[in-house]
Structure formats: C-alpha cells, structure tokens
C-alpha cells in the first residue's frame, strides 16, 4: 500500500504518512524532493497562514480541495458560526468554524481561505457527522497548527518487510464501543497476558492495561495496532500509552517499549 499525491499539472509522486491525529481529522504526509522536477519545485508555493481567532461572523471564505476526486475545486461561502462546539469520537468537545461553503468528501482536508488568500482553517467532512446542505465545518488554523507542528516532527517511516516487524509479546482482546460502554473501559486493546521476557514485560505493560496509543497514533483496535507495527523493526523503541485500572478508575501511563523479534 502507498499514498499517491497528484500535484498541479498532473505530476504524481509517492508519499509517506509522517503522523495522524484521527480525532481532529488531521495528517501530515511527506514526499521526497528528489522525486520532483525543477519545474514542479518552482511551481510550488508555501501557503500563508491567517489568524482564525480574529474571524468575524459573515466573513467570506473560500474552500479549496478535490471534491469527490474529480479534480481541484473551489467553493465560496460565508462564516455561519464561530466556536461551534462538536463532540469528537473520543468524547472530547472542541470548537470549529461553521461555513455554508460546500465541503464534501475530497475537499475535506483542503484549505479554508479568507478573502486575503490566507489559510484560516482546514476543511473536514468528517466533523459534524453526516453532511447537511449548507453546514460545513473546518478546523480553526490556530487549533490545527500545534498538532501539525507535532506531527511534522515524527520520523518518516517505511513499511518493514513481511514477517520482519517488531514483536510486542502480548495476547489481547479488542475493547469495542459496546464493551467500553458496558464495563466503563476505554476503547483500545486490552492486554490479556504478557509474555515472559518480552519487550512488553520489560516496558512495564501489565495484564489488564488497555493500549490506547502507539508512537502517538490512536489505537482503537488490534487492527490499528497491527497497521502501525508494520513500520517498526525489532530493536525500535516507541512510546506506548496505556490506560491502567487503579483504585476503581483508569489512569493514563506512558511507557517506553523496545520491540523484540
């Protein structure tokens, strides 16, 4: 599997994912500059960021993206609401920009610009649930910028060859949404047992822990964990976040895990 980026003039290049923030619907990708021609590099310009904290109701905005995958598109509208609070999948509540500019699958992830051409938000078709006509949402750039800055610092990784990925040393059970609600547990991967002498044991992972993050990526299921592990080899050290039951409640614990063979 690989990610393909189509640049202006139809140039296609392979990209790698540096990091994602699923709850905020953000990702940072990287492409190799050596894969680009001098002409393409000259055509690329850096977007100027605006200040989403200074926006006003009724201000005109422009949404740019690749709506429905048909190619670059531009839609125009106005700011319908500021600081619109929406509950995310993890249960947290955050504020977003609401606009009547059409935001559909494809131009989600594109820029929301003000009339001066500055990026004041990142379009998101995911936020707000099912799309309703005249109600699009964007992540304010002031909220997105620190997340993007953090994701940019992640190491760009290549997939490891099949059968050569790092080994944790746990047996597991998925904590589904239904199980989480029924037993008051966080969603993630429940550790049923830890193998003696494994990297998990050395890191301090314990039976009863629920793994919720691996190297900064949210983990909702063992499938998520397997997908992330494809990029790590034996000997790699990563930060694993677990929710640990202590005195009747779950407490977040960060652990340094060195993967085995």
N, C-alpha and C positions, 0 to 999 in steps of 0.2 A: 504494500500500500504506500502511496505517496501523495503529496499535496502538489497540485499544479496551479501556478499563478499565470494569468494572462495579462500582460502589460499592454499599454496603448500601442497601436499599430499591429496587434495580434501576436506579439512575441510571447512564447510560452516557456516558462522555466520551472524547474522543480524547487519546492520549498520545504523547509522543515519547521515543525512547531517547537518554539522555544518554551512556551508555557501557556496555560489556560487558567481562567477563572470562570468556572461553569455558572456559578450563581449570578455573577454580573454579566455573563454572556460576552466575555472578552477573551481574546487570544492574541499572542504575538508570534509572528512567523518570521523566518529568516530565509533569504535567498543568497546564493553565492555571487558576489560581484563579478567574479571571473567568468560566470555564465552569461554575462550581459555584454552586448556590443558597446563600443564607444558612443555610437549614435543613440542607443537606448539610454545610456547613462546620462547623456547631455539632455535628454528629453524629460528626465525625472526631476521633479522639484519637491522640496520639503513643504508640507502643509504648515501654515501658520496657525497657532492655537489662539483662541479667544478666551474670554472670561465668562463662563456660564453663570457666575454669581451676579453679574450685572445685567442680565437679560430682563426684558420687560414684557408683560402680557401684551399680545397683539403684534409683537415684533415679527417681521417677515423672515422666514428661514427657507433654506434650500436643502433637500435631501438628495444625496448622490449615491448611486450604487449600481447593482447589476440585477435589477428586479426580475425574478423568475428565471434568471440565467439567460435572458435574451440579449444581453449586452449592456453597456453603460447606459444608465437612465438618470434623469433629473426630474424631481417633483418639487413643487413650490407650495408653501402654505404659511401659516402663522403659528405663533406660540399660543396654544389654547389654555395651558395651565403651567405653572411653575411649582416645583416642590410637590409633585403628585406622589403621594406615598403608596407604594405597592409592596405586598408581601412576596418574598422570594421563596424558592423551593426549600431553602434551609430554615425557613421560618422567620428570618430577619426581615425588617422593613426598611426600605431605602427610598430616597426621593429621586424622581425622574422628571424630565421635560416632556410635556404632552404637546403634540402638534397635529394639525389636520393635514399636513403634507403626507401623501400616501407612502406608507412604509410596509413593504411586502417582503416575503422570502426572497432573498437575493440582494436587495439594497439594505437589508439588515446587515450591520457591520460596516456600512459606509458612513460617510461623514454627514453630519448636520451642520450646515454653514449659516452664518449670519450674512447680512447684506454686504458686509465688507469682505466676504470670502474667507473668514476665519472659522476654524472648527470650534463649535461650541457644544457639540455632543456627538455621540456615536449611536446610530440608529439600531434599534433592537426590535425585531419582530417577535422575539420570544417573550419579552417582558409584557405583562398585562394579559397574558393568556391568548385566547382566540382573538384574531384580528377583527375589529369592528370598524366599519367605514367612518372615516373622519377622526379616528382616535389612534394615533401612532405615538410611540414612546422612544425616547433617546436617553442614553446615559450622559449626564452632565460631564463635560470635559474635566471639570475640577475634581469630580469623584473618580473618573477613569484614569487620570494622569498618574497618580501614585501607584495604582495597580499595574498599569502598563510599564512604569519605570521598574517595578519589582520583577515583572515577567521578563523584561529585556535583559536583566542580569543573569537569568538562568542560562546554564550551559546548553548549547545546541547539540543535541544527541542524535546519533544514527541508530537504527534498529540493529540489535545483535542477531547473529546467525541463529537459525532454528536449533534448539537444543543446547545453546550455549549461554542462555540467560542466567542471571544470578538466582540463587536459591535462598528463600527465607527460612523455611523449616517450621511451618505451622500447618495444622489442619484447621478447617474453617467452616463457618455457616453464614450465609448471607443474612443480614438484618434488613428485611424488606420493609416497605412502608407499613404494611399490615402488622408485622411483628413489632416494629418500633412503636406503633400506637397501642398495641395490645399490652406490651410489657414495659412501656416507658423507656425504651432503649434508643440510643442514637442510631441513625442509618449508617451502614458501613459493613465491615467484615468482622464477624465475631470469631475470636480465637478460641477454638475448642480445645486444642492442646498445642504444646510447644515441644519440638524435637530436642532431645538432649544433645548438647554440643553444637547446636545450630547457631547461625547468625542472629536469629530471633531471640534465642535464650541469652546470648552474650549481650544483646542490646537492652535486655530487661523487659521484653514483651512477655506478658503473662496470660495464662488461661483466664478467660472472662473479659479481656480487653476487647474493645471494638476499634478496629483500624478505620480512621476517617480521612487521613491524608497521607500521601506518599510523595516525597520530594516536592511538596507544595500543591500537588494535584488532589482534588477532592476524590474520595473513594466512597462510592455508594454500594458497590457490589464486588464480588471476586473477579468478575469480568473486567471491571475498571482496573483492579489491581494487576491482572494479567496483562492488560493493554499497556500499562505503564512499565511493567517489568521487562517488556520487550526491548527497552532502551538501556538496560543495565546489565553489566557483566559481573561475574564473580570478582570480589575484591573492591567493588564500588561501595562507597559509603554514602548513605542518604538519611535524611531526617524523616522519621515516621511519627505521625501524630496519632495517639490512641486516646479513646475515652475509657477511663478506668473506674469501675464501681468502688466508691469509698464512702462508708458511713451512710449508705442509702441514696447516694447521688453519684452521677458520673462527673469525673474531674479530668480535664484535658492534660495529657502528659506528652512531651516531645522526647523522642529517643533517637539516638544515632545508631543506625543499623548498617553493618558491613555484610554484604551478601556473600554467601558461600557457593560452592559448586554443586 
